[in-house]
Amino acid sequence: MRSDMHPVVHMTDAVLSDANGTVLARVPEIEVQVSPRGLLFRRAVLVQQITLRGAQVALRRGEDGM
């Protein structure tokens, strides 16, 4: 938690894949800052800021052009 009371979630080596297991993105470091008011009063995670560091994204076009 930072001094301004905003909780921070820090993730490393995150991988996003599709239902077939094909890797769509690799992100070595993700930092998410959430609202403390959302957690306390709404009981919900309200994301205020997302920082991605070193992201790699694979883009492929299907045979149909989509």
Secondary structure by P-SEA (a helix, b strand, c coil): cccccbbbbbbcbbbbbcccccccccccbbbbbbbcccccccccccccbbbbcbbbbbbbbccccc
